[in-house]
Structure formats: structure tokens, C-alpha cells
């Protein structure tokens, strides 16, 4: 198991213990923060992002997910576990085959959080510098 996976699991365990001491509103806020952290941690890896892109098309068997990657099935299974814990995919067994399904609603919270940054216009630093230069020269 990778080091980052261990930290996430430990963080979740500590948070669950603390929830018992929080009121409902604090617990909901903490749960959202942990969920958001897990989503962004899962999205931080290019292999996991590619897996999500592949699952946009349709459900896939784990062996089919692993096929295009140059890594072991065990390594792909670890990536799938991270995506599952983040709620980005679900895995279910159909007969002998384990299938993966994208859970697009799991990205909703992250999308809402990121949209908050979209309200700001990009700053043109050259124009801002010219404005400040003009202001300081006119006031002197």
C-alpha cells in the first residue's frame, strides 16, 4: 500500500473519531472537507484521471481498465481503490468479473468549490502596473 493511501486512511479514521464530539453542522462541514480532499487526491494522479476518462464511455471490467496501462493488475487495483474511496467510481462483481462504473455526481462538490474561483477576472499585470504608475505619478 502506498504511503499517501495510508495517510488518507489514517486521516479519515481520526476524523471519524472527532465527529462524535462535533455538532451536526460541524460534522457535515468536516465530512465535506474530507470528501473534497479525497476527490482532489484521487484526481492528482494522471493514471486515475485517465481511468475516469475511460469510464466516461461505459462501465468496464477491471481487466479492460488495466489493458492500456503498462503496470500490473495489482497496481491498477490500487488506483481503483483510491477512486472508489473518493466516491468517484463504484465497483461491483457480476459473476466472476469485477466491473467499474463512473459516479459523476461525486465530482459535484469539487465542481461547486472550483466554480467559486471562476467569479474573478484574470488580472492583467501589465495593465495593473501601468495603472499604479499613472496613479503615483499623477499624485506626486
C-alpha positions as CSV (number, residue, x, y, z in Angstrom):
1,X,0.0,0.0,0.0
2,X,1.3,3.4,-0.9
3,X,2.3,6.0,1.7
4,X,-0.3,8.5,0.6
5,X,-3.1,5.9,0.8
6,X,-2.1,5.2,4.4
7,X,-2.2,8.9,5.3
8,X,-5.7,9.2,3.8
9,X,-7.0,6.2,5.7
10,X,-5.5,7.5,9.0
11,X,-6.9,11.0,8.4
12,X,-10.3,9.5,7.8
13,X,-10.1,7.4,11.0
14,X,-9.1,10.4,13.1
15,X,-11.9,12.5,11.6
16,X,-14.5,9.8,12.4
17,X,-13.4,9.7,16.0
18,X,-13.7,13.5,16.2
19,X,-17.2,13.5,14.6
20,X,-18.6,12.0,17.8
21,X,-17.6,15.3,19.6
22,X,-19.0,17.6,16.9
23,X,-22.5,19.0,16.5
24,X,-24.3,18.0,13.3
25,X,-23.3,21.2,11.3
26,X,-19.6,20.8,12.2
27,X,-19.7,17.1,11.3
28,X,-21.3,17.9,7.9
29,X,-18.6,20.5,7.2
30,X,-15.8,18.1,8.2
31,X,-17.3,15.3,6.1
32,X,-17.4,17.6,3.0
33,X,-13.8,18.7,3.6
34,X,-12.6,15.1,3.8
35,X,-14.7,14.2,0.8
36,X,-13.3,17.1,-1.2
37,X,-9.7,16.2,-0.1
38,X,-10.2,12.6,-1.2
39,X,-11.6,13.7,-4.6
40,X,-8.7,16.1,-5.3
41,X,-6.1,13.5,-4.0
42,X,-7.6,10.9,-6.4
43,X,-7.6,13.4,-9.3
44,X,-3.9,14.3,-8.6
45,X,-2.7,11.2,-10.4
46,X,-2.6,11.1,-14.3
47,X,-3.4,7.3,-14.3
48,X,-6.5,7.8,-12.2
49,X,-7.6,10.7,-14.4
50,X,-7.2,8.5,-17.5
51,X,-9.2,5.8,-15.8
52,X,-12.0,8.2,-15.2
53,X,-11.9,9.4,-18.8
54,X,-12.2,5.8,-20.0
55,X,-15.2,5.2,-17.7
56,X,-17.0,8.1,-19.2
57,X,-17.8,5.9,-22.2
58,X,-19.3,2.9,-20.3
59,X,-18.8,0.5,-17.4
60,X,-15.7,-1.5,-17.8
61,X,-14.3,-4.7,-16.4
62,X,-11.2,-4.2,-14.2
63,X,-9.1,-6.2,-16.7
64,X,-10.2,-3.9,-19.5
65,X,-9.4,-0.9,-17.5
66,X,-5.9,-2.3,-16.9
67,X,-5.2,-3.2,-20.5
68,X,-3.9,0.1,-21.9
69,X,-1.5,0.7,-18.9
70,X,2.0,-0.6,-18.5
71,X,1.6,-1.7,-15.0
72,X,0.4,-4.8,-13.1
73,X,-3.2,-5.6,-12.4
74,X,-2.4,-5.1,-8.7
75,X,-1.2,-1.6,-9.3
76,X,-4.4,-0.8,-11.3
77,X,-6.4,-2.3,-8.4
78,X,-4.7,0.2,-6.0
79,X,-5.7,3.1,-8.3
80,X,-9.2,1.8,-8.5
81,X,-9.3,1.5,-4.7
82,X,-8.4,5.2,-4.4
83,X,-11.1,6.2,-6.9
84,X,-13.6,4.1,-5.0
85,X,-12.8,5.5,-1.6
86,X,-13.1,9.0,-3.1
87,X,-16.6,8.0,-4.3
88,X,-15.6,8.7,-8.0
89,X,-16.3,5.1,-9.1
90,X,-18.1,2.1,-7.8
91,X,-17.0,-1.5,-8.2
92,X,-19.3,-4.5,-8.4
93,X,-18.9,-8.1,-9.1
94,X,-21.0,-9.5,-11.9
95,X,-20.4,-13.2,-11.9
96,X,-16.7,-13.7,-11.9
97,X,-15.9,-10.3,-13.3
98,X,-15.4,-7.1,-11.3
99,X,-16.8,-4.1,-13.1
100,X,-16.2,-0.4,-12.6
101,X,-18.7,2.4,-13.0
102,X,-18.1,6.1,-13.0
103,X,-20.1,8.1,-10.4
104,X,-20.2,11.6,-11.9
105,X,-22.2,13.1,-9.0
106,X,-19.1,12.6,-6.8
107,X,-17.4,15.4,-8.7
108,X,-20.3,17.8,-8.0
109,X,-18.9,19.0,-4.6
110,X,-15.5,19.7,-6.2
111,X,-17.1,21.4,-9.2
112,X,-19.1,23.7,-6.9
113,X,-16.0,24.5,-4.9
114,X,-14.0,25.3,-8.1
115,X,-16.8,27.5,-9.5
116,X,-16.3,29.9,-6.6
117,X,-13.0,30.8,-8.2
118,X,-14.5,31.4,-11.6
119,X,-16.1,34.7,-10.5
120,X,-12.8,36.5,-10.6
121,X,-11.5,38.0,-13.8
122,X,-7.9,37.2,-14.6
123,X,-5.6,40.1,-13.7
124,X,-3.7,41.8,-16.4
125,X,-0.5,42.6,-14.5
126,X,0.9,44.9,-17.2
127,X,-2.3,47.0,-17.1
128,X,-2.3,47.0,-13.3
129,X,1.3,48.1,-13.3
130,X,0.5,50.9,-15.8
131,X,-2.5,52.0,-13.6
132,X,-0.4,52.1,-10.5
133,X,2.4,54.0,-12.3
134,X,-0.1,56.5,-13.6
135,X,-1.7,56.9,-10.1
136,X,1.6,57.5,-8.4
137,X,2.9,59.9,-11.0
138,X,-0.3,62.0,-11.0
139,X,-0.5,62.2,-7.2
140,X,3.1,63.4,-6.9
